[in-house]
Amino acid sequence: MGILVIITVDRNRHPVLVTTANTCGCYVSITATSFLPRQAYPDSWPIKEQPIYGEILPARLTIDYPDSELRISIRPEVHRVMNIEIVPPHAENKFHTVTAGLLPLAILKSLQLSDGKFTSMYYDTWPLRGHVKGAIKPWETLLLSLVSLDLFVGMDKEYGRTAETGNSFYTSLLPWNRKASDMNDFARFLRFYDWKL
């Protein structure tokens, strides 16, 4: 299981939205920053906090310093976003920081095995095309497949163009919202959640 963090920037490269989602498309959160004009918010957007399936995340982040850092905290064992915050430069850091390198998503399609061969992280044939190998979640299948009309609901997926990955990265369980909530078309995804960008 993984988590996607997507930073939406304006023309001046200021961050205006922080979007997170688990790699199954679940637990989506969208948090505005102080760079986003209020008229771009959804009409009923909360002022302070937003509940996301048992977690309480900020509804808006204030960025006071140009060199501030974004910190996203993950709840142990369940791997869900439990906090999003802006950390001012030179703030005391009580965490051990590990800097990860940036690599293209395509590298996940050619992972080296111990025997020197390469494999993709994803299935490449129907019916599991575009899903992470070995990520079937029996409880989600049992409880949510009928509601979502998706036998592989809850499985971690490839994030990319739907036509290339073979499945949509939908974020709403309702089948009629599958296309509109697909994060692979990010502008349409934001409109689905009523952001006016």
PyMOL commands that set and color helices and strands:
alter all, ss='L'
color gray80, all
select helices_A, chain A and resi 38-40+105-109+138-148+162-165+175-177+186-192
alter helices_A, ss='H'
color red, helices_A
select strands_A, chain A and resi 3-9+15-22+29-33+49-52+55-58+60-61+69-75+80-87+111-112+118-119
alter strands_A, ss='S'
color yellow, strands_A
deselect
rebuild
show_as cartoon
